[in-house]
């Protein structure tokens, strides 16, 4: 496993995304992922699966300190008191005494960042939150958060896959030593039929998914959290550290555009970011 190191925090470059995975299936997936070698698990209050994730971690044969666990505070919980209450609720749901990283899930145009970050700082002082970050923040919003926060903002989690252009944000984060975490790194499966990835994959005897993940984590400071449930896919997503893409191949993937439907979906984060709820 490789890591992104930022502000004294070591984040495994490949983690398990758990969005839309709930209940017993989620618990089994988390347990299987840990058994396969995953050491980074991502969840969120809004996923309605924190308890299932916690069950999976508890069932796995591993010490808690060996898992990097991330959760997120939902937009409706960003007031000071709500942050404190909801994070403690997350801890109870996850059956843990602390989380390694707590993210502000989406910016809220009507709740001052100062209020949210003050509460997260208090939780850090309490010892139940080891580090903090944000999700779905633009560069300017990330700059505001960093300016306001007493604690280092260690990560920004955003939609990032070969059909998105996050180069400006990636370069900004890399220059200042922040992690950029890619969710939906396979574009919800859309990249699996990308001819450029297929062609490159044949050179290394790798799948299109593995090439897409390699393209992400080969960029400085980038972490990827693909979803998977089958043992085969879990293992394949981890098997991306034994090859490297050439500069030419990286550029070829940079130039991928994808179908119109994928490009339209990429506008969703910019719309949601400005909604007041």
Secondary structure, DSSP 4 states (H G I P E B T S, - for coil): --EEEETTEEEESB-EE-TT--HHHHHHHHHHHHHHT--EEE--GGGT-HHHHHHHHHHSSS-GGG-EEEEEE-GGG-SHHHHHHHHHHHHHHHT-S-BSEEEE-S--TTS-HHHHHHHHHHHHHHTSBS-EEEES--HHHHHHHHHH-SS-EEEEEEE-STTS--HHHHHHHHHTT-EEEEESTTGGGGGGG-HHHHHHHHHHT--HHHHHHHHHHTSTTEEE--B--SHHHHHHHH--SS----HHHHHHHHT----HHHHHHTTHHHHHTT---
